[in-house]
Amino acid sequence: MHVTIINDSSDANAAGRQLTRAGVLIKEASLAFVGVPAFSDLAAAGNLVDALDAAMGESAAIIVNVAPRHTPQARKQKNGTPFCYFFVGGTLVISTMEGFTLSLVKKVGALRESTIHLLDVEQVAQDLNAKGKLTAVEAAWVSNTQFRSYEFAPRLAARLLEGYEPPSHSLSADDVPDAPLAVWWIDNFGNLKTTALPEDIDFTPGAEIETALGTLRCYEQLAHVPPGELACVVGSSGYGELRFVEIVAQGERAAALLDGHIGQVLRNR
């Protein structure tokens, strides 16, 4: 069993605690941690797609939490934005429902045959207590903790993988908002990974396209981009046969040339 954690609580202390808790609760699990910037639902969205692609539908778990408590949606909840879970093939996903976190999973069609189960943390904790899986003290702590990635999500993952069916409310992909055409990640080479699929921008090798970042020529491969030129290529990130467009600069950092940042709009729909 492999477990990937995608979280904006990503300093060494927070990451170490989450990895240790998940490793103890989910027996014989290999673990990976992907830290994203604070409150960055688009970064979480893209990394979730990549983690699902890497899992190939096999038995695995992905735990995602980007859950600001200062947004209007979150402030309507008792203790932050709600969690949900769903399966893509044999891969379990537990995620917060904030913003665009699930929007790219929807875009690449991974939710097409999935039912999203919306959860109430307190209700699930009480149910686990009633079933003898949590003590009353643990259930109260899980319900009220500010660190749900540590106290709630790994416990839920372990139980779901054992076959537990928590109380939930069913949603579909239609309940997930569409993602904007924007940057979701900047890799260590300074390439800008975008939420655009080739058809979103009429990507054709050799063609020039107009974007909010300027006019960019499309190339079939990064190797074909002339030195120093800003350009579009179809990158490695995505799901199945669907891959996202990247903005690159041969031999340079596109992010530095464009003052790039996560959330930067590529094109208005």
C-alpha positions in Angstrom: 0.0 0.0 0.0 1.4 3.4 -1.0 0.1 6.6 0.6 0.7 10.1 -0.8 -0.1 13.1 1.4 -0.6 16.5 -0.3 -0.9 19.3 2.2 -0.3 23.0 2.8 0.8 22.3 6.4 4.2 21.4 5.0 6.9 22.5 7.3 9.2 19.8 8.7 7.3 19.5 11.9 3.9 19.2 10.2 5.1 16.9 7.5 6.9 14.6 9.9 3.9 14.2 12.2 1.6 13.5 9.3 3.9 10.9 7.8 4.5 9.2 11.1 0.8 9.0 12.0 -0.1 7.7 8.6 2.7 5.1 8.7 1.6 3.9 12.1 -2.1 3.6 11.3 -1.8 2.2 7.7 0.2 -0.9 8.1 3.1 -1.6 5.8 2.5 1.6 3.9 5.2 3.4 1.8 4.8 7.1 2.2 5.3 10.3 0.1 4.7 13.9 1.1 4.0 16.7 -1.4 4.0 20.2 0.2 2.0 22.9 -1.5 1.9 26.7 -0.7 -0.5 27.8 1.9 -4.2 27.8 0.8 -3.2 26.9 -2.8 -6.1 24.8 -4.0 -4.9 24.9 -7.6 -1.5 23.5 -6.6 -3.2 20.7 -4.6 -5.5 20.1 -7.6 -2.6 19.5 -10.1 -0.6 17.4 -7.6 -3.7 15.3 -6.9 -4.0 14.5 -10.7 -0.4 13.6 -10.9 -0.6 11.3 -7.9 -3.6 9.6 -9.3 -1.8 9.1 -12.6 1.2 7.7 -10.8 -1.1 5.3 -8.8 -2.5 3.9 -12.1 -5.7 2.8 -10.4 -3.9 0.4 -8.1 -4.4 -0.1 -4.4 -3.2 3.2 -2.9 -4.4 6.2 -0.9 -4.0 9.9 -1.4 -4.8 12.3 1.4 -5.3 16.0 0.4 -5.8 18.9 2.7 -5.8 22.5 1.7 -8.3 24.0 4.0 -8.2 27.7 4.9 -10.5 28.7 7.7 -10.7 32.4 6.7 -12.8 32.0 3.5 -16.6 32.6 3.6 -17.3 28.9 2.7 -15.0 27.6 5.5 -16.4 30.1 8.1 -19.9 28.6 7.5 -18.6 25.3 8.8 -18.1 24.4 12.5 -14.4 23.6 12.0 -13.2 24.4 8.5 -14.1 23.2 5.0 -15.6 19.7 4.9 -13.7 16.6 3.8 -14.9 14.0 1.3 -13.7 10.7 -0.1 -14.0 8.8 -3.3 -12.3 6.0 -5.2 -10.7 6.1 -8.6 -10.2 2.4 -9.5 -8.6 0.9 -6.4 -7.1 4.3 -5.3 -8.7 6.0 -2.3 -8.8 9.7 -2.2 -9.6 11.7 0.9 -9.7 15.4 0.3 -11.0 18.7 1.5 -13.7 20.3 -0.8 -12.3 23.8 -0.7 -12.2 25.8 -3.9 -10.7 24.1 -7.0 -9.0 21.2 -5.1 -11.0 18.6 -7.1 -11.5 20.7 -10.3 -8.7 19.1 -12.3 -9.6 15.6 -11.3 -13.0 16.4 -12.7 -11.4 18.0 -15.8 -9.4 14.9 -16.7 -12.5 12.7 -16.3 -11.2 10.8 -13.2 -14.5 11.5 -11.4 -16.7 10.2 -14.2 -17.4 6.9 -12.5 -16.9 8.0 -8.9 -19.3 9.0 -6.2 -18.0 11.7 -4.0 -18.9 11.1 -0.3 -19.2 14.4 1.6 -18.3 14.0 5.3 -19.0 15.8 8.5 -15.9 15.2 10.7 -17.8 15.3 14.0 -20.4 12.9 12.7 -17.8 10.5 11.5 -15.9 10.7 14.8 -19.1 9.9 16.7 -19.8 7.0 14.5 -16.3 5.6 14.9 -16.8 5.9 18.7 -20.1 4.1 18.5 -18.4 1.3 16.6 -15.6 1.0 19.2 -12.9 2.4 16.8 -12.4 5.6 18.8 -12.7 6.4 22.5 -15.0 9.2 23.5 -12.0 11.4 24.3 -10.4 10.7 20.9 -13.7 11.4 19.1 -14.0 14.8 20.9 -10.4 15.6 20.0 -10.8 14.6 16.4 -13.9 16.7 16.1 -12.4 19.9 17.4 -8.7 19.7 16.4 -7.2 22.4 14.2 -4.8 19.8 12.7 -7.3 17.5 11.0 -4.6 16.3 8.6 -3.0 14.6 11.6 -5.9 13.6 13.8 -8.7 12.9 11.4 -7.6 12.1 7.8 -5.1 9.3 8.6 -7.5 7.6 10.9 -10.3 7.8 8.3 -8.0 6.5 5.6 -7.0 3.5 7.7 -10.6 2.6 8.4 -11.8 3.1 4.8 -9.1 0.8 3.6 -10.5 -1.8 6.1 -13.9 -1.4 4.5 -15.5 1.1 6.8 -18.5 3.0 5.4 -18.9 6.3 7.2 -22.1 8.4 7.3 -21.9 10.7 4.3 -23.8 12.7 1.7 -23.4 11.8 -2.0 -22.2 14.3 -4.5 -21.2 14.1 -8.2 -18.6 15.7 -10.5 -21.3 18.3 -11.3 -20.9 19.7 -7.8 -17.2 20.5 -8.4 -16.4 23.9 -9.9 -14.5 24.1 -13.2 -10.9 25.2 -12.9 -9.7 28.5 -14.5 -7.0 28.4 -17.2 -4.1 29.3 -15.0 -0.7 28.2 -13.6 -1.0 25.4 -10.9 2.7 24.7 -10.3 6.2 26.0 -11.0 8.7 23.2 -11.1 12.4 23.4 -10.0 13.4 24.3 -13.6 11.1 27.3 -13.6 8.6 25.8 -16.0 5.0 26.8 -15.5 2.5 23.9 -15.4 -0.9 25.1 -16.4 -4.5 23.7 -16.1 -4.9 24.0 -19.9 -5.2 20.9 -22.0 -4.0 21.3 -25.6 -7.6 21.7 -26.9 -8.3 24.5 -24.5 -5.8 26.8 -26.3 -5.9 25.3 -29.8 -2.4 24.0 -29.3 -0.8 23.1 -32.7 2.9 22.7 -33.1 4.3 25.8 -35.0 1.2 27.9 -34.2 1.3 31.1 -32.1 -1.3 31.6 -29.4 -2.4 34.7 -27.6 -2.3 34.4 -23.8 -2.5 36.8 -20.9 1.3 36.3 -20.6 1.9 37.3 -24.2 2.1 35.6 -27.6 3.6 32.1 -27.3 4.6 29.7 -30.0 3.7 26.0 -29.6 6.4 23.3 -30.0 5.9 19.6 -30.0 8.8 19.0 -27.6 10.9 21.1 -25.2 14.0 20.0 -27.2 12.6 21.9 -30.2 12.3 25.2 -28.4 15.1 27.7 -29.5 17.4 28.9 -26.7 15.9 31.7 -24.6 12.5 31.6 -26.3 9.3 31.5 -24.2 7.0 28.8 -25.6 4.2 26.3 -25.0 4.7 22.5 -24.9 2.6 19.6 -23.8 4.2 18.6 -20.5 4.4 15.4 -18.5 1.8 16.2 -15.9 -1.8 14.9 -16.4 -3.8 11.8 -16.3 -3.9 8.9 -18.7 -3.7 10.2 -22.2 -4.5 13.8 -21.1 -1.5 16.1 -20.4 -1.4 19.7 -19.4 0.3 22.5 -21.3 3.5 24.0 -19.8 5.1 27.4 -20.5 8.9 26.9 -20.8 12.0 28.9 -21.8 14.8 26.8 -23.3 17.9 27.2 -21.0 16.2 29.7 -18.8 13.5 30.0 -16.1 10.1 30.9 -17.7 8.8 31.8 -14.2 11.5 34.4 -13.8 11.0 35.9 -17.2 7.2 36.1 -16.7 7.2 36.9 -13.0 5.2 33.7 -12.8 3.2 32.5 -9.8 0.6 29.9 -9.0 -2.8 31.1 -9.9 -1.6 33.3 -12.7 -4.2 33.4 -15.4 -3.3 32.0 -18.8 -6.5 32.9 -20.7 -10.0 33.8 -19.7 -12.6 31.3 -20.8 
